[in-house]
Amino acid sequence: MNAKNITYALAAALVLAAGIFLRVCSTSAFDRLPVEKGKLVPALSFRMGKDETIYANYLGALHLFGVRYYGPLVRAYKSNQEEDPSGKTVEVTVHPLRMTYLLLSLAWLETFHSGTLTALHAISSIAAVLHLLVAGIFAWRLGGKYASLGVLALMAFAPLQICLAQRALVDGFYGFEATLCFWLLWENLRAPNNWWWLAAYAASLVALVMTKEYSAFVVLAFCILMAANHWLKFGAVTLKLLVATVIGPALGVLVLMYFAGGFTGFFDFYILFLKKSHGLDYAIKMQDGPWTRYLLDFLIVSPAILLLAVGRIFQLERDNRPDLFCALFLIASYVPMACVTYGMSLRFAAYWDFPLCWLAWSLLRALSERLFTNRKTVALAVAVVLVCGIEMRDYRRIFVEFDDGKHQIYDPVTENLLQADKILK
């Protein structure tokens, strides 16, 4: 192994270690125990948000009664959400059909005999670390080892990724699964006759669909990418790949249907959830807005990454397949997600961090080659370090230092982020 390879290995190990540390070490202000009149406020009331509490209750029921209780759990949720004869309604809550996340948390709980919140948090943290690893591998496959190192560094310090790693919520886990599916789609386009890649892609789609209903936007974006392949030539779209793209989500939906009580029960379940969600005060106040909302949120949380990525999109070249692949995926998934009424939150878009970081790194590389011909490697390394520093500053500013005694960032919605930026009071 020569000196360059040793330097690369050490740098990659250092970046990976830093990324893992930031994801498993609790630094969020939301987790900080405040002191009132010299006494600690009970930890349970401050370390669990509303959704986390509900997920923990689901997990506790599954631990007590076993996986066979999953069907009754879904039916109990549906019955609880429906109106009673007096017309009284129950406020909509997160539902139990986020099966992949809950079942893996159940496996952790029963293996290590931990608490429910600990198990949920462990799966979220592990998913965040795996997300980082997948991002590094995917970047290597797209552009080589130095691209892998650059994107790995940008992902390691991504504020949204660090934030979600410290919450017992499904969104960080879902973001990892979506990025995994995105990578496997690329591999299948580049190696169309590899059954291992195809099986992994189909299995990952099953798990994705069983995790969150927003997976429909990811699958839609994949269909658009495969349709655009006719002109952009990312690889080969085979009949096997098309079948896997249909069969994978279909199997996931069939499993969900089984536990929801068949097609009618499944359909009624999601119609009820959608209807109740549109009447939720929190969703109306916090999770709606113009189509530019996600751009604003990312501009607050990751301004350097977003501006670099947008700059690269305006410089796309037809022969740069990796950049086109990431940019088209962003646009194809952004458009439908930005049209959801009362259903927009930055945490739902955690899987956009990888394509944004790839495009940001691509622009930094292009600028270093153009402006620093003789020292382009050094210039690129310095630029990546500076952007990582900006990301770390933004994370501290929003998720660590913003703590006025009443508000800390639990859900990174626009109003909370603007308060952290001192634009709103």
Secondary structure, DSSP 8 states (H G I E B T S, - for coil): --HHHHHHHHHHHHHHHHHHHHHHS---GGGS--EETTEE--HHHHH--HHHHHHHHHHHHHHHH-GGGHHHHHHHHHHHHS--TT---------S--HHHHHHHHHHHHHHT--HHHHHHHHHHHHHHHHHHHHHHHHHHHH-HHHHHHHHHHHHT-HHHHHHHTS--HHHHHHHHHHHHHHHHHHHHHSTT-HHHHHHHHHHHHHHHTT-TTHHHHHHHHHHHHHHHHHH--S---HHHHHHHHHHHHHHHHHHHHHHTHHHHHHHHHHHHHHHHTT-HHHHHHS---TTHHHHHHHHHSHHHHHHHHHHHTT--TT-HHHHHHHHHHHHHHHHHTT-TT---GGGGGGGHHHHHHHHHHHHHHHHHHH-STTHHHHHHHHHHHHHHHHHHHHIIIIIS---SS---SS--HHHHHHHTTS--
